């Protein structure tokens, strides 16, 4: 491999000649190999970094602290990256020491070398345009990096929201399709009272839809940024007026309602918005996991379980048991939920671990937030396309469960009293007879009354019951 030599405060180091990154990125590659997940795994983060750098260059040019020719080249390079170029050059592992300095320098070096090319110079000829002096002008890792994270989480949440909405729509369609299928509802794994299969799926949809608003609320918290605060929020090394210009420009090019935090010192160390967003992801993961638990129970069998629905068969389920098909898609979503829940704990601990004016553990927060969003987005799409859309109802099994259930005795309590109802339920359980048979045998009600009250459809809503 052909190499070039670059220099920093630690001395000289070889960098691949064709690499768009430079010496500090190379040192990070040598130092950090924790997850094997580079920045390029999250394109939204790269786009956000480029937007921050472009906004800074624009503000510096407007204030006369960065030569126009250099600023224009930097902004052109950033635009190329925003459009998807050179993402493979963002190679630093997401987990790193230095509070994100390696990520910031990876961006600075790629942008600098791309800008150098636009100015007619070779990679590494930093005397013409420097990663620190020019691309990083008026910035610190401590304001550029978290500002980019705030944006990246919002960008990454957009496909997540779309995947959730699409999953909800699929559940709602099943709710309509199954609206006339009466089944037993269950509490504490025991028969309760009748409901429809459609109501069950509609409840899944409503349960998930609630979190769309929560995601929006959490995203709004991420619109407050500390850009312009530089090292600890005091704004050292920035020209007067830079903060307002850079933040307004970032809002313009990102399309997000970005504003300056009211106190940049506080904002430079506070991780509260990330903790809140992670908590929403955990909340959604818990709901998604619970729904998948229910799907696995409802489809259990196929002969000796509940078997009220049939999940689409995705693959053979056993290397030893012929004919077995497992609920592999819900199982995979369950595992996704567990990982997101665990990631929330990592975010929580990392947020608490900050000291004084900076949180050096922010890279762990970034990794877990972006990874959770990515996993949930994929899980929702997989669940919709490879499970929910293909679910079929087992109408006959649902009807059998209702007919044989003791739970329908609840509807008779207002008519024959709690004591009689308890006795009938106990006898039905012991004898194997149905509730209907025993009530008629004891002449507690005539058949016409019983048919009206024990009609499962008569027990599906308070309004019908009250009449």
Secondary structure in CASP SS format (residue, H / E / C, confidence):
PFRMAT SS
TARGET T0000
AUTHOR 0000-0000-0000
METHOD secondary structure of the structure
MODEL  1
X C 1.00
X C 1.00
X E 1.00
X E 1.00
X E 1.00
X E 1.00
X E 1.00
X E 1.00
X C 1.00
X C 1.00
X E 1.00
X E 1.00
X E 1.00
X E 1.00
X E 1.00
X E 1.00
X C 1.00
X C 1.00
X C 1.00
X C 1.00
X C 1.00
X C 1.00
X H 1.00
X H 1.00
X H 1.00
X H 1.00
X H 1.00
X H 1.00
X H 1.00
X H 1.00
X H 1.00
X C 1.00
X C 1.00
X C 1.00
X C 1.00
X C 1.00
X C 1.00
X E 1.00
X H 1.00
X H 1.00
X H 1.00
X C 1.00
X H 1.00
X H 1.00
X H 1.00
X H 1.00
X H 1.00
X H 1.00
X H 1.00
X H 1.00
X H 1.00
X H 1.00
X H 1.00
X H 1.00
X H 1.00
X H 1.00
X H 1.00
X H 1.00
X H 1.00
X H 1.00
X H 1.00
X H 1.00
X C 1.00
X C 1.00
X C 1.00
X C 1.00
X C 1.00
X H 1.00
X H 1.00
X H 1.00
X H 1.00
X H 1.00
X H 1.00
X H 1.00
X H 1.00
X H 1.00
X H 1.00
X H 1.00
X H 1.00
X H 1.00
X H 1.00
X H 1.00
X C 1.00
X C 1.00
X C 1.00
X C 1.00
X H 1.00
X H 1.00
X H 1.00
X C 1.00
X C 1.00
X C 1.00
X E 1.00
X C 1.00
X C 1.00
X C 1.00
X C 1.00
X C 1.00
X C 1.00
X C 1.00
X H 1.00
X H 1.00
X H 1.00
X H 1.00
X H 1.00
X H 1.00
X H 1.00
X H 1.00
X H 1.00
X H 1.00
X H 1.00
X H 1.00
X H 1.00
X H 1.00
X H 1.00
X H 1.00
X H 1.00
X H 1.00
X C 1.00
X C 1.00
X C 1.00
X C 1.00
X C 1.00
X C 1.00
X C 1.00
X C 1.00
X C 1.00
X C 1.00
X C 1.00
X C 1.00
X H 1.00
X H 1.00
X H 1.00
X H 1.00
X H 1.00
X C 1.00
X C 1.00
X C 1.00
X C 1.00
X C 1.00
X H 1.00
X H 1.00
X H 1.00
X H 1.00
X H 1.00
X H 1.00
X H 1.00
X H 1.00
X H 1.00
X H 1.00
X H 1.00
X H 1.00
X H 1.00
X H 1.00
X H 1.00
X H 1.00
X H 1.00
X H 1.00
X H 1.00
X H 1.00
X H 1.00
X H 1.00
X H 1.00
X H 1.00
X H 1.00
X H 1.00
X H 1.00
X H 1.00
X H 1.00
X H 1.00
X H 1.00
X H 1.00
X H 1.00
X H 1.00
X H 1.00
X H 1.00
X H 1.00
X C 1.00
X C 1.00
X C 1.00
X C 1.00
X E 1.00
X E 1.00
X E 1.00
X E 1.00
X E 1.00
X E 1.00
X C 1.00
X C 1.00
X E 1.00
X E 1.00
X E 1.00
X E 1.00
X E 1.00
X E 1.00
X E 1.00
X H 1.00
X H 1.00
X H 1.00
X H 1.00
X H 1.00
X H 1.00
X H 1.00
X H 1.00
X H 1.00
X H 1.00
X H 1.00
X H 1.00
X H 1.00
X H 1.00
X H 1.00
X H 1.00
X H 1.00
X H 1.00
X H 1.00
X H 1.00
X H 1.00
X H 1.00
X H 1.00
X H 1.00
X H 1.00
X C 1.00
X C 1.00
X E 1.00
X E 1.00
X C 1.00
X C 1.00
X C 1.00
X C 1.00
X C 1.00
X C 1.00
X C 1.00
X C 1.00
X C 1.00
X C 1.00
X C 1.00
X C 1.00
X C 1.00
X C 1.00
X C 1.00
X C 1.00
X H 1.00
X H 1.00
X H 1.00
X H 1.00
X H 1.00
X H 1.00
X H 1.00
X H 1.00
X H 1.00
X H 1.00
X H 1.00
X H 1.00
X H 1.00
X C 1.00
X C 1.00
X C 1.00
X C 1.00
X E 1.00
X E 1.00
X C 1.00
X C 1.00
X C 1.00
X H 1.00
X H 1.00
X H 1.00
X H 1.00
X H 1.00
X H 1.00
X C 1.00
X C 1.00
X H 1.00
X H 1.00
X H 1.00
X H 1.00
X H 1.00
X H 1.00
X H 1.00
X H 1.00
X H 1.00
X H 1.00
X H 1.00
X H 1.00
X H 1.00
X H 1.00
X H 1.00
X H 1.00
X H 1.00
X H 1.00
X H 1.00
X H 1.00
X H 1.00
X H 1.00
X H 1.00
X H 1.00
X H 1.00
X H 1.00
X H 1.00
X C 1.00
X C 1.00
X C 1.00
X C 1.00
X C 1.00
X C 1.00
X C 1.00
X C 1.00
X C 1.00
X C 1.00
X E 1.00
X E 1.00
X C 1.00
X C 1.00
X C 1.00
X C 1.00
X C 1.00
X E 1.00
X C 1.00
X C 1.00
X C 1.00
X C 1.00
X C 1.00
X C 1.00
X C 1.00
X C 1.00
X E 1.00
X C 1.00
X C 1.00
X H 1.00
X H 1.00
X H 1.00
X H 1.00
X H 1.00
X H 1.00
X H 1.00
X H 1.00
X H 1.00
X H 1.00
X H 1.00
X H 1.00
X H 1.00
X H 1.00
X H 1.00
X H 1.00
X H 1.00
X H 1.00
X H 1.00
X H 1.00
X H 1.00
X H 1.00
X H 1.00
X H 1.00
X H 1.00
X C 1.00
X C 1.00
X E 1.00
X C 1.00
X C 1.00
X E 1.00
X C 1.00
X C 1.00
X C 1.00
X H 1.00
X H 1.00
X H 1.00
X H 1.00
X H 1.00
X H 1.00
X H 1.00
X H 1.00
X H 1.00
X H 1.00
X H 1.00
X H 1.00
X H 1.00
X H 1.00
X H 1.00
X H 1.00
X H 1.00
X H 1.00
X H 1.00
X H 1.00
X H 1.00
X H 1.00
X H 1.00
X H 1.00
X H 1.00
X C 1.00
X H 1.00
X H 1.00
X H 1.00
X C 1.00
X E 1.00
X E 1.00
X C 1.00
X H 1.00
X H 1.00
X H 1.00
X H 1.00
X H 1.00
X H 1.00
X H 1.00
X H 1.00
X H 1.00
X H 1.00
X C 1.00
X C 1.00
X H 1.00
X H 1.00
X H 1.00
X H 1.00
X H 1.00
X H 1.00
X H 1.00
X H 1.00
X H 1.00
X H 1.00
X C 1.00
X H 1.00
X H 1.00
X H 1.00
X H 1.00
X H 1.00
X H 1.00
X H 1.00
X H 1.00
X H 1.00
X H 1.00
X H 1.00
X H 1.00
X H 1.00
X H 1.00
X C 1.00
X C 1.00
X C 1.00
X H 1.00
X H 1.00
X H 1.00
X H 1.00
X H 1.00
X H 1.00
X H 1.00
X C 1.00
X C 1.00
X C 1.00
X C 1.00
X C 1.00
X H 1.00
X H 1.00
X H 1.00
X H 1.00
X H 1.00
X H 1.00
X H 1.00
X H 1.00
X C 1.00
X H 1.00
X H 1.00
X H 1.00
X H 1.00
X C 1.00
X C 1.00
X H 1.00
X H 1.00
X H 1.00
X H 1.00
X H 1.00
X C 1.00
END
